[in-house]
Amino acid sequence: MTTAQSESLVSRIVEKNVQMLVEEFSIDLETAFDFVYKSKIFESLNSPETGLRARSAAYIYEILRDEYTAQQG
């Protein structure tokens, strides 16, 4: 996979996860993007060694949701 393909894949996953956060938690886009880009899951998505990019956006969202709810407390 080329760097461009990898970046495109991560971008699509981020967009889908942001959309799901907005819908589930009724937050605005800016807040959702800010959370995703600062999340541990985003760090993992950008690290090819984790293999997370090969997972579905829905699978990744489950982990992201857990991180979001834990942060909200």
PDB file of N, H, CA, C and O in Angstrom:
ATOM      1  N   MET A   1       0.855  -1.167   0.000  1.00  0.00           N
ATOM      2  CA  MET A   1       0.000   0.000   0.000  1.00  0.00           C
ATOM      3  C   MET A   1       0.903   1.233   0.000  1.00  0.00           C
ATOM      4  O   MET A   1       1.850   1.331   0.781  1.00  0.00           O
ATOM      5  N   THR A   2       0.593   2.154  -0.879  1.00  0.00           N
ATOM      6  H   THR A   2      -0.176   2.075  -1.513  1.00  0.00           H
ATOM      7  CA  THR A   2       1.386   3.377  -0.944  1.00  0.00           C
ATOM      8  C   THR A   2       1.019   4.310   0.203  1.00  0.00           C
ATOM      9  O   THR A   2       0.002   4.124   0.870  1.00  0.00           O
ATOM     10  N   THR A   3       1.854   5.307   0.421  1.00  0.00           N
ATOM     11  H   THR A   3       2.681   5.458  -0.121  1.00  0.00           H
ATOM     12  CA  THR A   3       1.580   6.289   1.467  1.00  0.00           C
ATOM     13  C   THR A   3       0.271   7.013   1.195  1.00  0.00           C
ATOM     14  O   THR A   3      -0.518   7.241   2.112  1.00  0.00           O
ATOM     15  N   ALA A   4       0.037   7.375  -0.061  1.00  0.00           N
ATOM     16  H   ALA A   4       0.678   7.190  -0.806  1.00  0.00           H
ATOM     17  CA  ALA A   4      -1.199   8.074  -0.428  1.00  0.00           C
ATOM     18  C   ALA A   4      -2.426   7.203  -0.162  1.00  0.00           C
ATOM     19  O   ALA A   4      -3.442   7.692   0.332  1.00  0.00           O
ATOM     20  N   GLN A   5      -2.332   5.923  -0.488  1.00  0.00           N
ATOM     21  H   GLN A   5      -1.506   5.526  -0.890  1.00  0.00           H
ATOM     22  CA  GLN A   5      -3.445   5.010  -0.241  1.00  0.00           C
ATOM     23  C   GLN A   5      -3.691   4.863   1.257  1.00  0.00           C
ATOM     24  O   GLN A   5      -4.833   4.848   1.715  1.00  0.00           O
ATOM     25  N   SER A   6      -2.626   4.759   1.991  1.00  0.00           N
ATOM     26  H   SER A   6      -1.698   4.772   1.619  1.00  0.00           H
ATOM     27  CA  SER A   6      -2.729   4.625   3.442  1.00  0.00           C
ATOM     28  C   SER A   6      -3.374   5.860   4.062  1.00  0.00           C
ATOM     29  O   SER A   6      -4.259   5.741   4.909  1.00  0.00           O
ATOM     30  N   GLU A   7      -2.939   7.030   3.647  1.00  0.00           N
ATOM     31  H   GLU A   7      -2.220   7.126   2.958  1.00  0.00           H
ATOM     32  CA  GLU A   7      -3.509   8.274   4.158  1.00  0.00           C
ATOM     33  C   GLU A   7      -4.979   8.400   3.787  1.00  0.00           C
ATOM     34  O   GLU A   7      -5.786   8.874   4.587  1.00  0.00           O
ATOM     35  N   SER A   8      -5.328   7.982   2.588  1.00  0.00           N
ATOM     36  H   SER A   8      -4.673   7.597   1.938  1.00  0.00           H
ATOM     37  CA  SER A   8      -6.723   8.030   2.148  1.00  0.00           C
ATOM     38  C   SER A   8      -7.591   7.092   2.981  1.00  0.00           C
ATOM     39  O   SER A   8      -8.710   7.442   3.357  1.00  0.00           O
ATOM     40  N   LEU A   9      -7.078   5.914   3.265  1.00  0.00           N
ATOM     41  H   LEU A   9      -6.169   5.630   2.960  1.00  0.00           H
ATOM     42  CA  LEU A   9      -7.813   4.952   4.082  1.00  0.00           C
ATOM     43  C   LEU A   9      -8.048   5.493   5.482  1.00  0.00           C
ATOM     44  O   LEU A   9      -9.163   5.415   5.998  1.00  0.00           O
ATOM     45  N   VAL A  10      -7.016   6.037   6.097  1.00  0.00           N
ATOM     46  H   VAL A  10      -6.110   6.101   5.678  1.00  0.00           H
ATOM     47  CA  VAL A  10      -7.146   6.613   7.436  1.00  0.00           C
ATOM     48  C   VAL A  10      -8.148   7.763   7.410  1.00  0.00           C
ATOM     49  O   VAL A  10      -8.972   7.896   8.314  1.00  0.00           O
ATOM     50  N   SER A  11      -8.072   8.586   6.376  1.00  0.00           N
ATOM     51  H   SER A  11      -7.401   8.477   5.642  1.00  0.00           H
ATOM     52  CA  SER A  11      -8.991   9.718   6.255  1.00  0.00           C
ATOM     53  C   SER A  11     -10.449   9.252   6.190  1.00  0.00           C
ATOM     54  O   SER A  11     -11.318   9.832   6.840  1.00  0.00           O
ATOM     55  N   ARG A  12     -10.709   8.210   5.410  1.00  0.00           N
ATOM     56  H   ARG A  12     -10.003   7.738   4.883  1.00  0.00           H
ATOM     57  CA  ARG A  12     -12.087   7.692   5.306  1.00  0.00           C
ATOM     58  C   ARG A  12     -12.560   7.117   6.641  1.00  0.00           C
ATOM     59  O   ARG A  12     -13.711   7.319   7.029  1.00  0.00           O
ATOM     60  N   ILE A  13     -11.690   6.410   7.338  1.00  0.00           N
ATOM     61  H   ILE A  13     -10.755   6.245   7.023  1.00  0.00           H
ATOM     62  CA  ILE A  13     -12.047   5.855   8.643  1.00  0.00           C
ATOM     63  C   ILE A  13     -12.360   6.972   9.625  1.00  0.00           C
ATOM     64  O   ILE A  13     -13.337   6.896  10.369  1.00  0.00           O
ATOM     65  N   VAL A  14     -11.527   8.011   9.626  1.00  0.00           N
ATOM     66  H   VAL A  14     -10.733   8.072   9.022  1.00  0.00           H
ATOM     67  CA  VAL A  14     -11.750   9.152  10.514  1.00  0.00           C
ATOM     68  C   VAL A  14     -13.096   9.800  10.205  1.00  0.00           C
ATOM     69  O   VAL A  14     -13.877  10.075  11.117  1.00  0.00           O
ATOM     70  N   GLU A  15     -13.370  10.043   8.932  1.00  0.00           N
ATOM     71  H   GLU A  15     -12.735   9.820   8.191  1.00  0.00           H
ATOM     72  CA  GLU A  15     -14.635  10.683   8.550  1.00  0.00           C
ATOM     73  C   GLU A  15     -15.840   9.876   9.018  1.00  0.00           C
ATOM     74  O   GLU A  15     -16.800  10.442   9.542  1.00  0.00           O
ATOM     75  N   LYS A  16     -15.796   8.564   8.834  1.00  0.00           N
ATOM     76  H   LYS A  16     -15.016   8.105   8.408  1.00  0.00           H
ATOM     77  CA  LYS A  16     -16.914   7.711   9.255  1.00  0.00           C
ATOM     78  C   LYS A  16     -17.068   7.726  10.773  1.00  0.00           C
ATOM     79  O   LYS A  16     -18.183   7.776  11.292  1.00  0.00           O
ATOM     80  N   ASN A  17     -15.946   7.683  11.474  1.00  0.00           N
ATOM     81  H   ASN A  17     -15.040   7.643  11.053  1.00  0.00           H
ATOM     82  CA  ASN A  17     -16.001   7.684  12.932  1.00  0.00           C
ATOM     83  C   ASN A  17     -16.480   9.020  13.474  1.00  0.00           C
ATOM     84  O   ASN A  17     -17.212   9.052  14.463  1.00  0.00           O
ATOM     85  N   VAL A  18     -16.090  10.106  12.861  1.00  0.00           N
ATOM     86  H   VAL A  18     -15.495  10.080  12.058  1.00  0.00           H
ATOM     87  CA  VAL A  18     -16.584  11.429  13.263  1.00  0.00           C
ATOM     88  C   VAL A  18     -18.089  11.488  13.066  1.00  0.00           C
ATOM     89  O   VAL A  18     -18.816  11.961  13.940  1.00  0.00           O
ATOM     90  N   GLN A  19     -18.551  11.015  11.933  1.00  0.00           N
ATOM     91  H   GLN A  19     -17.960  10.631  11.224  1.00  0.00           H
ATOM     92  CA  GLN A  19     -19.988  11.020  11.653  1.00  0.00           C
ATOM     93  C   GLN A  19     -20.749  10.216  12.708  1.00  0.00           C
ATOM     94  O   GLN A  19     -21.805  10.645  13.174  1.00  0.00           O
ATOM     95  N   MET A  20     -20.220   9.061  13.082  1.00  0.00           N
ATOM     96  H   MET A  20     -19.362   8.712  12.703  1.00  0.00           H
ATOM     97  CA  MET A  20     -20.890   8.231  14.084  1.00  0.00           C
ATOM     98  C   MET A  20     -20.888   8.898  15.462  1.00  0.00           C
ATOM     99  O   MET A  20     -21.872   8.806  16.197  1.00  0.00           O
ATOM    100  N   LEU A  21     -19.792   9.567  15.814  1.00  0.00           N
ATOM    101  H   LEU A  21     -18.992   9.643  15.218  1.00  0.00           H
ATOM    102  CA  LEU A  21     -19.748  10.305  17.091  1.00  0.00           C
ATOM    103  C   LEU A  21     -20.805  11.411  17.114  1.00  0.00           C
ATOM    104  O   LEU A  21     -21.525  11.575  18.099  1.00  0.00           O
ATOM    105  N   VAL A  22     -20.886  12.158  16.028  1.00  0.00           N
ATOM    106  H   VAL A  22     -20.301  12.025  15.228  1.00  0.00           H
ATOM    107  CA  VAL A  22     -21.852  13.253  15.930  1.00  0.00           C
ATOM    108  C   VAL A  22     -23.269  12.713  16.096  1.00  0.00           C
ATOM    109  O   VAL A  22     -24.076  13.282  16.830  1.00  0.00           O
ATOM    110  N   GLU A  23     -23.563  11.622  15.415  1.00  0.00           N
ATOM    111  H   GLU A  23     -22.908  11.160  14.818  1.00  0.00           H
ATOM    112  CA  GLU A  23     -24.906  11.055  15.472  1.00  0.00           C
ATOM    113  C   GLU A  23     -25.237  10.461  16.843  1.00  0.00           C
ATOM    114  O   GLU A  23     -26.334  10.666  17.362  1.00  0.00           O
ATOM    115  N   GLU A  24     -24.304   9.738  17.419  1.00  0.00           N
ATOM    116  H   GLU A  24     -23.413   9.571  16.998  1.00  0.00           H
ATOM    117  CA  GLU A  24     -24.601   9.060  18.679  1.00  0.00           C
ATOM    118  C   GLU A  24     -24.612  10.000  19.879  1.00  0.00           C
ATOM    119  O   GLU A  24     -25.449   9.861  20.770  1.00  0.00           O
ATOM    120  N   PHE A  25     -23.684  10.958  19.904  1.00  0.00           N
ATOM    121  H   PHE A  25     -23.004  11.071  19.180  1.00  0.00           H
ATOM    122  CA  PHE A  25     -23.542  11.800  21.084  1.00  0.00           C
ATOM    123  C   PHE A  25     -24.026  13.238  20.879  1.00  0.00           C
ATOM    124  O   PHE A  25     -23.891  14.073  21.773  1.00  0.00           O
ATOM    125  N   SER A  26     -24.582  13.521  19.714  1.00  0.00           N
ATOM    126  H   SER A  26     -24.691  12.843  18.988  1.00  0.00           H
ATOM    127  CA  SER A  26     -25.122  14.853  19.402  1.00  0.00           C
ATOM    128  C   SER A  26     -24.101  15.964  19.687  1.00  0.00           C
ATOM    129  O   SER A  26     -24.417  16.980  20.306  1.00  0.00           O
ATOM    130  N   ILE A  27     -22.877  15.737  19.218  1.00  0.00           N
ATOM    131  H   ILE A  27     -22.620  14.911  18.715  1.00  0.00           H
ATOM    132  CA  ILE A  27     -21.846  16.758  19.339  1.00  0.00           C
ATOM    133  C   ILE A  27     -21.605  17.382  17.972  1.00  0.00           C
ATOM    134  O   ILE A  27     -21.977  16.810  16.948  1.00  0.00           O
ATOM    135  N   ASP A  28     -20.985  18.552  17.959  1.00  0.00           N
ATOM    136  H   ASP A  28     -20.683  19.017  18.791  1.00  0.00           H
ATOM    137  CA  ASP A  28     -20.744  19.203  16.669  1.00  0.00           C
ATOM    138  C   ASP A  28     -19.515  18.598  15.987  1.00  0.00           C
ATOM    139  O   ASP A  28     -18.713  17.909  16.618  1.00  0.00           O
ATOM    140  N   LEU A  29     -19.387  18.867  14.696  1.00  0.00           N
ATOM    141  H   LEU A  29     -20.039  19.426  14.183  1.00  0.00           H
ATOM    142  CA  LEU A  29     -18.298  18.299  13.906  1.00  0.00           C
ATOM    143  C   LEU A  29     -16.924  18.679  14.440  1.00  0.00           C
ATOM    144  O   LEU A  29     -16.028  17.837  14.507  1.00  0.00           O
ATOM    145  N   GLU A  30     -16.753  19.929  14.816  1.00  0.00           N
ATOM    146  H   GLU A  30     -17.481  20.614  14.761  1.00  0.00           H
ATOM    147  CA  GLU A  30     -15.457  20.394  15.306  1.00  0.00           C
ATOM    148  C   GLU A  30     -15.037  19.610  16.556  1.00  0.00           C
ATOM    149  O   GLU A  30     -13.885  19.192  16.671  1.00  0.00           O
ATOM    150  N   THR A  31     -15.957  19.417  17.471  1.00  0.00           N
ATOM    151  H   THR A  31     -16.892  19.757  17.377  1.00  0.00           H
ATOM    152  CA  THR A  31     -15.664  18.668  18.688  1.00  0.00           C
ATOM    153  C   THR A  31     -15.323  17.218  18.364  1.00  0.00           C
ATOM    154  O   THR A  31     -14.396  16.649  18.940  1.00  0.00           O
ATOM    155  N   ALA A  32     -16.071  16.627  17.447  1.00  0.00           N
ATOM    156  H   ALA A  32     -16.825  17.089  16.980  1.00  0.00           H
ATOM    157  CA  ALA A  32     -15.835  15.235  17.066  1.00  0.00           C
ATOM    158  C   ALA A  32     -14.468  15.068  16.403  1.00  0.00           C
ATOM    159  O   ALA A  32     -13.713  14.162  16.755  1.00  0.00           O
ATOM    160  N   PHE A  33     -14.148  15.938  15.446  1.00  0.00           N
ATOM    161  H   PHE A  33     -14.761  16.674  15.160  1.00  0.00           H
ATOM    162  CA  PHE A  33     -12.844  15.858  14.790  1.00  0.00           C
ATOM    163  C   PHE A  33     -11.724  16.075  15.798  1.00  0.00           C
ATOM    164  O   PHE A  33     -10.722  15.360  15.773  1.00  0.00           O
ATOM    165  N   ASP A  34     -11.882  17.046  16.677  1.00  0.00           N
ATOM    166  H   ASP A  34     -12.696  17.627  16.697  1.00  0.00           H
ATOM    167  CA  ASP A  34     -10.872  17.338  17.675  1.00  0.00           C
ATOM    168  C   ASP A  34     -10.618  16.112  18.552  1.00  0.00           C
ATOM    169  O   ASP A  34      -9.471  15.758  18.825  1.00  0.00           O
ATOM    170  N   PHE A  35     -11.694  15.475  18.985  1.00  0.00           N
ATOM    171  H   PHE A  35     -12.626  15.762  18.763  1.00  0.00           H
ATOM    172  CA  PHE A  35     -11.542  14.279  19.816  1.00  0.00           C
ATOM    173  C   PHE A  35     -10.815  13.170  19.059  1.00  0.00           C
ATOM    174  O   PHE A  35      -9.871  12.572  19.577  1.00  0.00           O
ATOM    175  N   VAL A  36     -11.258  12.900  17.837  1.00  0.00           N
ATOM    176  H   VAL A  36     -12.025  13.386  17.417  1.00  0.00           H
ATOM    177  CA  VAL A  36     -10.659  11.808  17.065  1.00  0.00           C
ATOM    178  C   VAL A  36      -9.173  12.045  16.843  1.00  0.00           C
ATOM    179  O   VAL A  36      -8.361  11.140  17.034  1.00  0.00           O
ATOM    180  N   TYR A  37      -8.817  13.259  16.440  1.00  0.00           N
ATOM    181  H   TYR A  37      -9.477  13.994  16.285  1.00  0.00           H
ATOM    182  CA  TYR A  37      -7.405  13.539  16.137  1.00  0.00           C
ATOM    183  C   TYR A  37      -6.517  13.490  17.377  1.00  0.00           C
ATOM    184  O   TYR A  37      -5.306  13.307  17.254  1.00  0.00           O
ATOM    185  N   LYS A  38      -7.089  13.648  18.556  1.00  0.00           N
ATOM    186  H   LYS A  38      -8.073  13.796  18.656  1.00  0.00           H
ATOM    187  CA  LYS A  38      -6.314  13.583  19.800  1.00  0.00           C
ATOM    188  C   LYS A  38      -6.415  12.220  20.484  1.00  0.00           C
ATOM    189  O   LYS A  38      -5.819  12.008  21.539  1.00  0.00           O
ATOM    190  N   SER A  39      -7.161  11.309  19.890  1.00  0.00           N
ATOM    191  H   SER A  39      -7.646  11.482  19.033  1.00  0.00           H
ATOM    192  CA  SER A  39      -7.419  10.013  20.519  1.00  0.00           C
ATOM    193  C   SER A  39      -6.250   9.040  20.356  1.00  0.00           C
ATOM    194  O   SER A  39      -5.400   9.187  19.479  1.00  0.00           O
ATOM    195  N   LYS A  40      -6.248   8.059  21.223  1.00  0.00           N
ATOM    196  H   LYS A  40      -6.938   7.940  21.936  1.00  0.00           H
ATOM    197  CA  LYS A  40      -5.252   6.988  21.134  1.00  0.00           C
ATOM    198  C   LYS A  40      -5.473   6.164  19.878  1.00  0.00           C
ATOM    199  O   LYS A  40      -4.519   5.676  19.272  1.00  0.00           O
ATOM    200  N   ILE A  41      -6.723   6.010  19.489  1.00  0.00           N
ATOM    201  H   ILE A  41      -7.498   6.407  19.982  1.00  0.00           H
ATOM    202  CA  ILE A  41      -7.044   5.208  18.315  1.00  0.00           C
ATOM    203  C   ILE A  41      -6.475   5.852  17.053  1.00  0.00           C
ATOM    204  O   ILE A  41      -6.047   5.146  16.140  1.00  0.00           O
ATOM    205  N   PHE A  42      -6.466   7.183  16.993  1.00  0.00           N
ATOM    206  H   PHE A  42      -6.813   7.757  17.735  1.00  0.00           H
ATOM    207  CA  PHE A  42      -5.887   7.877  15.834  1.00  0.00           C
ATOM    208  C   PHE A  42      -4.391   7.611  15.759  1.00  0.00           C
ATOM    209  O   PHE A  42      -3.852   7.391  14.674  1.00  0.00           O
ATOM    210  N   GLU A  43      -3.730   7.630  16.885  1.00  0.00           N
ATOM    211  H   GLU A  43      -4.168   7.809  17.766  1.00  0.00           H
ATOM    212  CA  GLU A  43      -2.302   7.303  16.915  1.00  0.00           C
ATOM    213  C   GLU A  43      -2.085   5.892  16.361  1.00  0.00           C
ATOM    214  O   GLU A  43      -1.162   5.664  15.579  1.00  0.00           O
ATOM    215  N   SER A  44      -2.919   4.970  16.761  1.00  0.00           N
ATOM    216  H   SER A  44      -3.669   5.155  17.397  1.00  0.00           H
ATOM    217  CA  SER A  44      -2.791   3.588  16.295  1.00  0.00           C
ATOM    218  C   SER A  44      -3.084   3.454  14.806  1.00  0.00           C
ATOM    219  O   SER A  44      -2.438   2.668  14.114  1.00  0.00           O
ATOM    220  N   LEU A  45      -4.051   4.217  14.313  1.00  0.00           N
ATOM    221  H   LEU A  45      -4.576   4.856  14.876  1.00  0.00           H
ATOM    222  CA  LEU A  45      -4.358   4.188  12.881  1.00  0.00           C
ATOM    223  C   LEU A  45      -3.163   4.645  12.048  1.00  0.00           C
ATOM    224  O   LEU A  45      -2.954   4.157  10.937  1.00  0.00           O
ATOM    225  N   ASN A  46      -2.400   5.559  12.572  1.00  0.00           N
ATOM    226  H   ASN A  46      -2.570   5.955  13.475  1.00  0.00           H
ATOM    227  CA  ASN A  46      -1.258   6.094  11.839  1.00  0.00           C
ATOM    228  C   ASN A  46      -0.001   5.248  12.011  1.00  0.00           C
ATOM    229  O   ASN A  46       1.054   5.582  11.473  1.00  0.00           O
ATOM    230  N   SER A  47      -0.112   4.179  12.743  1.00  0.00           N
ATOM    231  H   SER A  47      -0.969   3.908  13.181  1.00  0.00           H
ATOM    232  CA  SER A  47       1.016   3.273  12.939  1.00  0.00           C
ATOM    233  C   SER A  47       0.708   1.958  12.214  1.00  0.00           C
ATOM    234  O   SER A  47      -0.085   1.155  12.707  1.00  0.00           O
ATOM    235  N   PRO A  48       1.320   1.733  11.061  1.00  0.00           N
ATOM    236  CA  PRO A  48       1.011   0.529  10.275  1.00  0.00           C
ATOM    237  C   PRO A  48       1.210  -0.787  11.035  1.00  0.00           C
ATOM    238  O   PRO A  48       0.564  -1.789  10.729  1.00  0.00           O
ATOM    239  N   GLU A  49       2.094  -0.778  12.012  1.00  0.00           N
ATOM    240  H   GLU A  49       2.619   0.036  12.261  1.00  0.00           H
ATOM    241  CA  GLU A  49       2.387  -1.999  12.754  1.00  0.00           C
ATOM    242  C   GLU A  49       1.183  -2.538  13.528  1.00  0.00           C
ATOM    243  O   GLU A  49       1.116  -3.734  13.814  1.00  0.00           O
ATOM    244  N   THR A  50       0.237  -1.669  13.866  1.00  0.00           N
ATOM    245  H   THR A  50       0.292  -0.698  13.633  1.00  0.00           H
ATOM    246  CA  THR A  50      -0.915  -2.113  14.667  1.00  0.00           C
ATOM    247  C   THR A  50      -1.891  -2.965  13.864  1.00  0.00           C
ATOM    248  O   THR A  50      -2.616  -3.780  14.434  1.00  0.00           O
ATOM    249  N   GLY A  51      -1.915  -2.784  12.555  1.00  0.00           N
ATOM    250  H   GLY A  51      -1.326  -2.122  12.092  1.00  0.00           H
ATOM    251  CA  GLY A  51      -2.861  -3.510  11.716  1.00  0.00           C
ATOM    252  C   GLY A  51      -4.279  -2.984  11.816  1.00  0.00           C
ATOM    253  O   GLY A  51      -5.203  -3.573  11.254  1.00  0.00           O
ATOM    254  N   LEU A  52      -4.459  -1.889  12.521  1.00  0.00           N
ATOM    255  H   LEU A  52      -3.709  -1.410  12.977  1.00  0.00           H
ATOM    256  CA  LEU A  52      -5.801  -1.345  12.744  1.00  0.00           C
ATOM    257  C   LEU A  52      -6.454  -0.865  11.449  1.00  0.00           C
ATOM    258  O   LEU A  52      -7.677  -0.906  11.314  1.00  0.00           O
ATOM    259  N   ARG A  53      -5.650  -0.418  10.512  1.00  0.00           N
ATOM    260  H   ARG A  53      -4.657  -0.385  10.622  1.00  0.00           H
ATOM    261  CA  ARG A  53      -6.202   0.055   9.238  1.00  0.00           C
ATOM    262  C   ARG A  53      -6.960  -1.033   8.486  1.00  0.00           C
ATOM    263  O   ARG A  53      -7.822  -0.738   7.659  1.00  0.00           O
ATOM    264  N   ALA A  54      -6.642  -2.265   8.768  1.00  0.00           N
ATOM    265  H   ALA A  54      -5.941  -2.505   9.440  1.00  0.00           H
ATOM    266  CA  ALA A  54      -7.291  -3.381   8.087  1.00  0.00           C
ATOM    267  C   ALA A  54      -8.665  -3.686   8.673  1.00  0.00           C
ATOM    268  O   ALA A  54      -9.413  -4.483   8.108  1.00  0.00           O
ATOM    269  N   ARG A  55      -8.998  -3.073   9.778  1.00  0.00           N
ATOM    270  H   ARG A  55      -8.390  -2.425  10.238  1.00  0.00           H
ATOM    271  CA  ARG A  55     -10.295  -3.293  10.434  1.00  0.00           C
ATOM    272  C   ARG A  55     -11.347  -2.361   9.853  1.00  0.00           C
ATOM    273  O   ARG A  55     -11.024  -1.358   9.218  1.00  0.00           O
ATOM    274  N   SER A  56     -12.590  -2.700  10.075  1.00  0.00           N
ATOM    275  H   SER A  56     -12.853  -3.515  10.591  1.00  0.00           H
ATOM    276  CA  SER A  56     -13.691  -1.876   9.581  1.00  0.00           C
ATOM    277  C   SER A  56     -13.829  -0.612  10.432  1.00  0.00           C
ATOM    278  O   SER A  56     -13.392  -0.562  11.582  1.00  0.00           O
ATOM    279  N   ALA A  57     -14.447   0.398   9.834  1.00  0.00           N
ATOM    280  H   ALA A  57     -14.802   0.357   8.900  1.00  0.00           H
ATOM    281  CA  ALA A  57     -14.706   1.644  10.565  1.00  0.00           C
ATOM    282  C   ALA A  57     -15.599   1.375  11.769  1.00  0.00           C
ATOM    283  O   ALA A  57     -15.439   2.009  12.812  1.00  0.00           O
ATOM    284  N   ALA A  58     -16.535   0.442  11.637  1.00  0.00           N
ATOM    285  H   ALA A  58     -16.664  -0.073  10.790  1.00  0.00           H
ATOM    286  CA  ALA A  58     -17.436   0.111  12.751  1.00  0.00           C
ATOM    287  C   ALA A  58     -16.661  -0.522  13.908  1.00  0.00           C
ATOM    288  O   ALA A  58     -16.927  -0.215  15.070  1.00  0.00           O
ATOM    289  N   TYR A  59     -15.717  -1.389  13.603  1.00  0.00           N
ATOM    290  H   TYR A  59     -15.501  -1.638  12.659  1.00  0.00           H
ATOM    291  CA  TYR A  59     -14.892  -2.006  14.634  1.00  0.00           C
ATOM    292  C   TYR A  59     -14.080  -0.937  15.364  1.00  0.00           C
ATOM    293  O   TYR A  59     -14.021  -0.920  16.594  1.00  0.00           O
ATOM    294  N   ILE A  60     -13.466  -0.062  14.606  1.00  0.00           N
ATOM    295  H   ILE A  60     -13.514  -0.076  13.607  1.00  0.00           H
ATOM    296  CA  ILE A  60     -12.658   1.010  15.179  1.00  0.00           C
ATOM    297  C   ILE A  60     -13.526   1.946  16.010  1.00  0.00           C
ATOM    298  O   ILE A  60     -13.097   2.440  17.053  1.00  0.00           O
ATOM    299  N   TYR A  61     -14.747   2.186  15.543  1.00  0.00           N
ATOM    300  H   TYR A  61     -15.096   1.785  14.696  1.00  0.00           H
ATOM    301  CA  TYR A  61     -15.657   3.064  16.280  1.00  0.00           C
ATOM    302  C   TYR A  61     -15.984   2.509  17.662  1.00  0.00           C
ATOM    303  O   TYR A  61     -16.108   3.274  18.618  1.00  0.00           O
ATOM    304  N   GLU A  62     -16.124   1.206  17.780  1.00  0.00           N
ATOM    305  H   GLU A  62     -16.023   0.584  17.003  1.00  0.00           H
ATOM    306  CA  GLU A  62     -16.404   0.605  19.093  1.00  0.00           C
ATOM    307  C   GLU A  62     -15.316   0.977  20.095  1.00  0.00           C
ATOM    308  O   GLU A  62     -15.614   1.300  21.245  1.00  0.00           O
ATOM    309  N   ILE A  63     -14.072   0.934  19.669  1.00  0.00           N
ATOM    310  H   ILE A  63     -13.830   0.672  18.735  1.00  0.00           H
ATOM    311  CA  ILE A  63     -12.945   1.293  20.536  1.00  0.00           C
ATOM    312  C   ILE A  63     -12.958   2.795  20.810  1.00  0.00           C
ATOM    313  O   ILE A  63     -12.754   3.233  21.943  1.00  0.00           O
ATOM    314  N   LEU A  64     -13.199   3.573  19.763  1.00  0.00           N
ATOM    315  H   LEU A  64     -13.365   3.218  18.843  1.00  0.00           H
ATOM    316  CA  LEU A  64     -13.237   5.030  19.897  1.00  0.00           C
ATOM    317  C   LEU A  64     -14.360   5.460  20.833  1.00  0.00           C
ATOM    318  O   LEU A  64     -14.179   6.359  21.654  1.00  0.00           O
ATOM    319  N   ARG A  65     -15.517   4.821  20.711  1.00  0.00           N
ATOM    320  H   ARG A  65     -15.664   4.090  20.044  1.00  0.00           H
ATOM    321  CA  ARG A  65     -16.651   5.138  21.575  1.00  0.00           C
ATOM    322  C   ARG A  65     -16.298   4.897  23.039  1.00  0.00           C
ATOM    323  O   ARG A  65     -16.618   5.708  23.908  1.00  0.00           O
ATOM    324  N   ASP A  66     -15.634   3.772  23.300  1.00  0.00           N
ATOM    325  H   ASP A  66     -15.374   3.113  22.594  1.00  0.00           H
ATOM    326  CA  ASP A  66     -15.207   3.469  24.674  1.00  0.00           C
ATOM    327  C   ASP A  66     -14.270   4.563  25.197  1.00  0.00           C
ATOM    328  O   ASP A  66     -14.388   4.998  26.343  1.00  0.00           O
ATOM    329  N   GLU A  67     -13.350   4.994  24.355  1.00  0.00           N
ATOM    330  H   GLU A  67     -13.254   4.640  23.425  1.00  0.00           H
ATOM    331  CA  GLU A  67     -12.420   6.055  24.761  1.00  0.00           C
ATOM    332  C   GLU A  67     -13.181   7.361  25.018  1.00  0.00           C
ATOM    333  O   GLU A  67     -12.893   8.075  25.978  1.00  0.00           O
ATOM    334  N   TYR A  68     -14.147   7.663  24.159  1.00  0.00           N
ATOM    335  H   TYR A  68     -14.382   7.083  23.379  1.00  0.00           H
ATOM    336  CA  TYR A  68     -14.927   8.900  24.313  1.00  0.00           C
ATOM    337  C   TYR A  68     -15.754   8.870  25.593  1.00  0.00           C
ATOM    338  O   TYR A  68     -15.754   9.840  26.350  1.00  0.00           O
ATOM    339  N   THR A  69     -16.449   7.783  25.840  1.00  0.00           N
ATOM    340  H   THR A  69     -16.450   6.995  25.225  1.00  0.00           H
ATOM    341  CA  THR A  69     -17.297   7.720  27.048  1.00  0.00           C
ATOM    342  C   THR A  69     -16.448   7.722  28.316  1.00  0.00           C
ATOM    343  O   THR A  69     -16.853   8.291  29.330  1.00  0.00           O
ATOM    344  N   ALA A  70     -15.289   7.097  28.269  1.00  0.00           N
ATOM    345  H   ALA A  70     -14.960   6.635  27.445  1.00  0.00           H
ATOM    346  CA  ALA A  70     -14.390   7.114  29.436  1.00  0.00           C
ATOM    347  C   ALA A  70     -13.907   8.532  29.715  1.00  0.00           C
ATOM    348  O   ALA A  70     -13.779   8.928  30.874  1.00  0.00           O
ATOM    349  N   GLN A  71     -13.644   9.283  28.679  1.00  0.00           N
ATOM    350  H   GLN A  71     -13.748   8.961  27.738  1.00  0.00           H
ATOM    351  CA  GLN A  71     -13.178  10.653  28.857  1.00  0.00           C
ATOM    352  C   GLN A  71     -14.304  11.553  29.386  1.00  0.00           C
ATOM    353  O   GLN A  71     -14.051  12.488  30.145  1.00  0.00           O
ATOM    354  N   GLN A  72     -15.526  11.271  28.988  1.00  0.00           N
ATOM    355  H   GLN A  72     -15.732  10.511  28.371  1.00  0.00           H
ATOM    356  CA  GLN A  72     -16.666  12.093  29.419  1.00  0.00           C
ATOM    357  C   GLN A  72     -17.057  11.810  30.858  1.00  0.00           C
ATOM    358  O   GLN A  72     -17.699  12.623  31.523  1.00  0.00           O
ATOM    359  N   GLY A  73     -16.656  10.643  31.316  1.00  0.00           N
ATOM    360  H   GLY A  73     -16.135   9.983  30.776  1.00  0.00           H
ATOM    361  CA  GLY A  73     -16.744  10.270  32.634  1.00  0.00           C
ATOM    362  C   GLY A  73     -17.771   9.969  33.518  1.00  0.00           C
ATOM    363  O   GLY A  73     -17.514   9.657  34.681  1.00  0.00           O
TER     364      GLY A  73
END
